[in-house]
Amino acid sequence: MTKDSIIKLDGLTKKYGDFTAVDHLSLTVDQGEIFGLLGPNGAGKTTTILMMLGLSEPTSGKVEVCGIDPTFNPLSVKEKVGYLPDEVGFYENLSGMDNLLYTAALNRIEASAAGERAEHLLEQVGLTQKAPEKVQTYSRGMKQRLGLADILIKEPEVIILDEPTSGIDPEGVRELLAMIKQLSRERGMTVLLSSYHLHQIQQICDRVGIFVEGKLIAVGPIKELASSLFKSDPILLEAEAETVDEG
């Protein structure tokens, strides 16, 4: 691992009986990088993330996040890593602000600092006007933006986003991705983004790892991967046209 690598996976493997969900995965992610884990549903992306968070124990191999082995020190990792799953859980009968303050209290952030931090984050994610309203009134896109504020309130070194744009309309997706990129650059945070949408990965990621059936088959900048993987493949274009009646 280089001195700037903040995530290291070395031969990471997870088996469920005879089924191998993650197969000898080796990967490093550098500090401040936005890394995309690209693959279809069932490829093993979420299983990999759960092992990085200490929520699932590897069958073999090693994982290190922020210099910590989450298998043995899951609580230490959770202090440094923010995790946004595809379905964010909030107390629906509480306001957006109250949910953030509750998270801050769980992370032992002083009340005075928590209030100021929550207001700033709600402004950054565009929810200042909705902050006093109950979360049950929020759209899915709003909940994902609140989720982003929720994981940032403890000022993590790394944020892991597992299919964060699922179920959001195209404009909401564009806004959320732009927000993630901006926050990463402003704070120097490392971002691991899991998705099966290539065009979303292309928009914000510095590098991407292509994950298929538990195996990492390629890693690199998206443009380099495209040229190396498909340079020998012919390109077929099909077009249809209709005669225009000029009369």
Disulfide bonds with the S-S distance in Angstrom:
none
